[in-house]
């Protein structure tokens, strides 16, 4: 569940081994972008930190090409930079600076994000579409980038 960052990270730990070893970074990136799209930046940072930890269960997941560390992949770097940008966005002047920086990141890592078309759509806050949920996700990413308030704690359910 996205409400609990520890449970969400554990779910990804269980889910990632069902895919190819070369796709481990896709699982981590999708989970973090999903949480960011839900305006849960603190949870995304926790999940990223836990899944990319040196002693984490996914760290032991070997690459099919040998000892290459999947955590050094461009996708993992993209998520790391994006999380740093979200933390810094409220202090950037002008407010649109974070969106400009994100545009550069998105362009620089387009090839890696495009490995999974759904991931690329989730990472693109300006992409057009008809699906209401996707529009919501993109609107939330856009708000994160312009420094709007982030939801870091559990929301109260009505």
Secondary structure, 3 states (H helix, E strand, C coil): CCCCHHHHHHHHHHHHCCCCHHHHHHHHHHHHHHHHHCCCHHHHHHHHHHHCCCCCCCCCCCECCECCCHHHCHHHHHHHHHHHHHHHHCCCCCCCHHHHHHHHHHHHCHHHHCCCHHHHHHHCCCCCCCCHHHHHHHHHHHHHHCCCCCCCCCCCCC
